[in-house]
Amino acid sequence: MLSAVQRWIVFSIFCAITLAAVGAEIYVIIGFVDKGLDIGKGIGALLGGGILAGCSYFFQKLIEANFLKGDRVPARRLHLLASERTKIAQQNKESTNLLDFANRRDLVTNTLKFAEETLRGWISGSHFELCVFVDAEMPLLFSYYDSNHQTHARTMTARQTSPKYYVEKGYEVTKLLANPSSRPKVIRDTQSSPGYVFASDSQRQQLRSTMLMVLDMEQPCALVVSSNSTKAFDESDEHLMSFLKFIGESVRNDLYYGDFIKRIRELKPELFQQNLLAATYTPPIAITSGNAANAAV
């Protein structure tokens, strides 16, 4: 983004070039009327028209970049993110190991909430789902947030009684956790992607494009962001990919600080044991309230 002074300078130069091109076109037109058409005047007219066309295109891009699109990550939203993180930490400063698990989950969920609010209106789609998976052997959906303000996905319940639920169902993220890559994976159209698994028909409509990112190669965990619009994620969009990497690093910091990710099985051993009773599961507490429908994951 240009500063106010830079925008004024660029705009002034643009106006000067445009006025010069318009003046040249007027001069050529007057020449046509007075003396008729010749090759030199024809070439001049084409050059002037080309300059005007180029200026029009440049002006359109300048307006879009500096006035219409605006700041994708405004300072106000960053301040709100930091404030909510501080509040979560203060509420759990006397935490035990069990509360530490919930505390870390709330911090990560808060980051996902921030990402969803920022992506809305930036990329195509009206419904977004963001997930963080941990543990490559027995993948656990550690944190979830969607555009309905839900923090609990439907598959979380099924995962309580089957530690390898996501592996057995063939979820795309489990393939990436098993063979991690430092490069984000973008699926521009999930319905045309061979082997992409949907938990339900409604999810088929909600997850039309997906971006998956491994956050650490040694202790694999992954960030998954989905949109209900195809081609929502463009790897060539430097600002978008940088923002998603920022979200990934923020999540990674919360998971790896104090080796928390290595202690998850110790903190929640029941989540990694076979043949559990569904009754042992306690749904996570939502950090935001709402009456929206259940999430589709």
C-alpha positions as CSV (number, residue, x, y, z in Angstrom):
1,M,0.0,0.0,0.0
2,L,1.2,3.5,-0.9
3,S,1.4,6.3,1.7
4,A,-0.7,9.4,1.3
5,V,2.3,11.4,-0.1
6,Q,3.2,8.6,-2.5
7,R,-0.4,8.3,-3.7
8,W,-0.5,12.1,-4.3
9,I,2.8,12.0,-6.3
10,V,1.7,9.1,-8.4
11,F,-1.7,10.6,-9.0
12,S,-0.1,13.9,-10.1
13,I,2.3,12.2,-12.5
14,F,-0.6,10.2,-13.9
15,C,-2.7,13.4,-14.4
16,A,0.2,15.1,-16.2
17,I,0.7,12.2,-18.6
18,T,-3.0,12.0,-19.3
19,L,-3.3,15.7,-20.0
20,A,-0.3,15.5,-22.3
21,A,-1.9,12.5,-24.2
22,V,-5.2,14.3,-24.4
23,G,-3.5,17.4,-25.7
24,A,-1.7,15.4,-28.4
25,E,-4.9,13.7,-29.5
26,I,-6.6,17.1,-29.8
27,Y,-3.7,18.5,-31.8
28,V,-3.9,15.5,-34.2
29,I,-7.7,15.8,-34.6
30,I,-7.3,19.5,-35.4
31,G,-4.7,18.5,-38.0
32,F,-7.1,16.0,-39.5
33,V,-9.7,18.7,-39.9
34,D,-7.4,21.4,-41.4
35,K,-5.0,19.4,-43.5
36,G,-6.5,15.9,-43.9
37,L,-5.1,12.5,-42.9
38,D,-1.5,11.4,-43.6
39,I,0.7,8.6,-42.3
40,G,2.5,10.7,-39.7
41,K,-0.8,11.9,-38.1
42,G,-2.2,8.4,-38.2
43,I,0.7,7.0,-36.3
44,G,0.5,9.9,-33.8
45,A,-3.2,9.2,-33.3
46,L,-2.5,5.6,-32.6
47,L,0.3,6.4,-30.1
48,G,-1.9,8.9,-28.3
49,G,-4.8,6.5,-28.1
50,G,-2.5,3.8,-26.8
51,I,-1.1,6.1,-24.1
52,L,-4.7,7.0,-23.1
53,A,-5.7,3.3,-22.9
54,G,-2.7,2.5,-20.8
55,C,-3.4,5.4,-18.5
56,S,-7.0,4.3,-18.1
57,Y,-5.8,0.7,-17.1
58,F,-3.2,2.1,-14.7
59,F,-5.7,4.4,-13.1
60,Q,-8.2,1.6,-12.6
61,K,-5.5,-0.6,-10.9
62,L,-4.4,2.4,-8.8
63,I,-7.9,3.0,-7.6
64,E,-8.5,-0.7,-6.8
65,A,-5.2,-1.2,-4.9
66,N,-5.2,2.0,-2.8
67,F,-8.9,3.1,-2.4
68,L,-11.3,0.2,-3.1
69,K,-9.6,-2.9,-1.6
70,G,-8.3,-1.1,1.4
71,D,-6.1,-2.6,4.2
72,R,-6.6,-6.4,4.4
73,V,-5.4,-6.6,8.0
74,P,-6.4,-3.4,9.7
75,A,-4.6,-2.4,12.9
76,R,-7.9,-2.4,14.8
77,R,-8.4,-6.1,14.1
78,L,-4.8,-6.9,15.1
79,H,-5.3,-5.0,18.4
80,L,-8.5,-7.0,19.0
81,L,-6.6,-10.3,18.4
82,A,-3.9,-9.3,20.9
83,S,-6.5,-8.2,23.5
84,E,-8.5,-11.5,23.2
85,R,-5.3,-13.5,23.6
86,T,-4.4,-11.6,26.7
87,K,-7.9,-12.2,28.1
88,I,-7.7,-15.9,27.5
89,A,-4.3,-16.2,29.1
90,Q,-5.4,-14.2,32.2
91,Q,-8.5,-16.4,32.7
92,N,-6.3,-19.5,32.8
93,K,-3.2,-18.3,34.6
94,E,-3.8,-20.7,37.4
95,S,-4.3,-23.6,35.0
96,T,-3.7,-27.2,35.7
97,N,-2.6,-29.6,32.9
98,L,-6.2,-30.2,31.9
99,L,-7.0,-26.5,31.8
100,D,-3.7,-26.0,29.9
101,F,-5.1,-28.1,27.1
102,A,-8.3,-26.0,27.0
103,N,-6.3,-22.9,27.3
104,R,-4.1,-23.7,24.3
105,R,-7.1,-24.8,22.3
106,D,-8.8,-21.5,23.0
107,L,-5.8,-19.5,22.0
108,V,-5.6,-21.4,18.7
109,T,-9.3,-21.1,18.1
110,N,-9.1,-17.3,18.7
111,T,-6.4,-17.1,16.0
112,L,-8.7,-19.1,13.6
113,K,-11.5,-16.7,14.4
114,F,-9.3,-13.8,13.5
115,A,-8.3,-15.4,10.2
116,E,-12.0,-16.2,9.3
117,E,-13.0,-12.6,9.9
118,T,-10.1,-11.3,7.8
119,L,-10.6,-13.7,4.9
120,R,-14.3,-12.8,4.7
121,G,-14.6,-10.3,1.9
122,W,-11.0,-10.8,0.8
123,I,-11.3,-14.1,-1.0
124,S,-14.3,-15.6,-2.8
125,G,-16.8,-17.5,-0.7
126,S,-19.5,-16.8,1.9
127,H,-18.6,-19.7,4.3
128,F,-15.2,-20.5,5.6
129,E,-14.0,-23.4,7.8
130,L,-10.6,-23.4,9.5
131,C,-9.1,-26.4,11.3
132,V,-5.9,-27.3,13.1
133,F,-4.9,-31.0,13.1
134,V,-2.2,-32.5,15.4
135,D,-0.6,-36.0,15.6
136,A,0.4,-37.7,12.3
137,E,-0.3,-41.2,13.6
138,M,-3.7,-40.6,15.2
139,P,-4.8,-37.2,13.8
140,L,-6.8,-35.1,16.2
141,L,-8.9,-32.1,15.2
142,F,-7.4,-29.9,17.9
143,S,-9.2,-26.6,17.0
144,Y,-12.0,-25.5,14.7
145,Y,-13.8,-22.3,13.7
146,D,-16.3,-21.5,10.9
147,S,-18.3,-18.7,9.5
148,N,-21.3,-19.8,11.6
149,H,-19.2,-19.0,14.7
150,Q,-19.1,-22.7,15.6
151,T,-16.0,-24.2,17.4
152,H,-17.2,-27.8,17.3
153,A,-17.2,-29.9,14.1
154,R,-19.4,-32.9,13.7
155,T,-16.5,-35.3,13.2
156,M,-15.0,-34.5,16.5
157,T,-17.5,-36.8,18.2
158,A,-16.7,-39.7,15.9
159,R,-13.0,-39.1,16.5
160,Q,-13.5,-39.7,20.3
161,T,-14.3,-43.4,19.8
162,S,-11.9,-44.0,16.9
163,P,-8.4,-42.4,17.2
164,K,-7.7,-43.2,13.6
165,Y,-11.0,-42.0,12.3
166,Y,-9.6,-39.4,9.9
167,V,-7.0,-41.8,8.6
168,E,-9.6,-44.6,8.0
169,K,-11.9,-42.1,6.2
170,G,-9.1,-41.0,4.0
171,Y,-9.1,-37.3,4.9
172,E,-6.8,-35.2,2.7
173,V,-5.0,-33.7,5.7
174,T,-3.9,-37.2,6.9
175,K,-2.1,-37.8,3.7
176,L,-0.2,-34.5,4.1
177,L,0.6,-35.3,7.8
178,A,2.0,-38.7,6.7
179,N,4.1,-37.2,4.0
180,P,4.7,-33.6,5.2
181,S,5.8,-30.9,2.8
182,S,7.0,-27.4,3.5
183,R,4.9,-26.1,0.6
184,P,1.2,-25.3,1.1
185,K,-1.1,-27.5,-0.9
186,V,-4.0,-25.8,-2.7
187,I,-7.0,-27.7,-4.0
188,R,-8.8,-25.2,-6.3
189,D,-11.9,-27.5,-6.8
190,T,-12.4,-30.2,-4.3
191,Q,-15.3,-31.9,-6.3
192,S,-13.0,-32.5,-9.2
193,S,-10.1,-33.7,-7.0
194,P,-9.8,-37.5,-7.0
195,G,-10.0,-39.1,-3.6
196,Y,-11.2,-36.0,-1.7
197,V,-13.4,-37.1,1.1
198,F,-16.6,-35.4,2.2
199,A,-18.3,-36.2,5.5
200,S,-21.8,-35.4,4.2
201,D,-23.6,-33.9,1.2
202,S,-23.8,-30.5,2.9
203,Q,-20.1,-30.5,3.4
204,R,-19.6,-31.2,-0.3
205,Q,-21.2,-27.8,-0.9
206,Q,-19.4,-26.0,1.9
207,L,-15.9,-27.2,1.0
208,R,-15.4,-26.3,-2.6
209,S,-11.7,-25.3,-2.3
210,T,-9.1,-25.9,0.3
211,M,-5.6,-24.8,1.4
212,L,-3.6,-27.2,3.6
213,M,-0.3,-26.2,5.3
214,V,2.0,-28.2,7.4
215,L,3.3,-26.1,10.3
216,D,6.3,-28.2,11.4
217,M,8.2,-30.9,9.6
218,E,9.6,-32.7,12.7
219,Q,6.4,-32.9,14.7
220,P,3.7,-32.6,11.9
221,C,0.6,-30.6,12.5
222,A,-1.5,-28.8,9.9
223,L,-3.6,-25.8,9.2
224,V,-6.6,-26.4,6.9
225,V,-8.6,-23.5,5.4
226,S,-11.7,-24.1,3.2
227,S,-14.2,-22.0,1.3
228,N,-17.5,-22.8,-0.2
229,S,-16.3,-21.2,-3.5
230,T,-14.0,-22.8,-6.0
231,K,-10.6,-21.2,-6.8
232,A,-10.7,-19.2,-3.6
233,F,-7.0,-19.7,-2.9
234,D,-4.4,-18.4,-5.4
235,E,-0.8,-19.4,-4.7
236,S,0.3,-16.5,-6.8
237,D,-1.4,-14.0,-4.5
238,E,1.6,-13.0,-2.4
239,H,-0.4,-11.1,0.2
240,L,-2.9,-13.9,0.8
241,M,-0.2,-16.6,1.1
242,S,1.8,-14.4,3.4
243,F,-1.2,-13.8,5.6
244,L,-2.0,-17.6,5.8
245,K,1.6,-18.2,6.7
246,F,1.3,-15.7,9.5
247,I,-1.7,-17.5,10.8
248,G,0.2,-20.8,10.6
249,E,3.2,-19.4,12.5
250,S,0.8,-18.0,15.2
251,V,-0.8,-21.4,15.6
252,R,2.5,-23.1,15.6
253,N,3.8,-20.8,18.4
254,D,0.8,-21.7,20.6
255,L,1.2,-25.5,20.0
256,Y,5.0,-25.7,20.4
257,Y,5.6,-23.2,23.2
258,G,6.7,-25.3,26.2
259,D,6.7,-28.4,24.1
260,F,2.9,-28.5,24.5
261,I,2.4,-30.5,21.3
262,K,4.6,-33.3,22.6
263,R,2.5,-33.5,25.8
264,I,-0.9,-33.8,24.2
265,R,-1.1,-37.6,24.5
266,E,-0.1,-37.3,28.2
267,L,-2.7,-34.6,28.9
268,K,-5.5,-36.4,27.0
269,P,-4.6,-40.1,26.9
270,E,-8.2,-41.0,26.4
271,L,-8.1,-39.4,23.0
272,F,-5.5,-41.8,21.8
273,Q,-6.9,-45.1,23.0
274,Q,-9.1,-47.5,20.9
275,N,-12.6,-48.6,21.8
276,L,-13.6,-45.6,23.9
277,L,-17.1,-44.9,24.9
278,A,-18.7,-41.8,23.3
279,A,-19.9,-40.8,26.7
280,T,-16.4,-39.9,27.8
281,Y,-16.3,-37.0,25.3
282,T,-16.9,-33.4,26.6
283,P,-17.5,-30.9,23.7
284,P,-15.1,-27.9,23.7
285,I,-16.4,-24.6,25.1
286,A,-17.2,-22.1,22.3
287,I,-15.3,-18.8,22.7
288,T,-18.2,-17.1,20.8
289,S,-21.9,-17.6,21.0
290,G,-24.4,-18.0,18.2
291,N,-27.5,-19.8,17.0
292,A,-26.1,-20.9,13.7
293,A,-26.4,-24.4,12.4
294,N,-23.9,-27.1,13.3
295,A,-20.6,-27.1,11.4
296,A,-20.3,-29.6,8.5
297,V,-16.8,-31.0,9.1
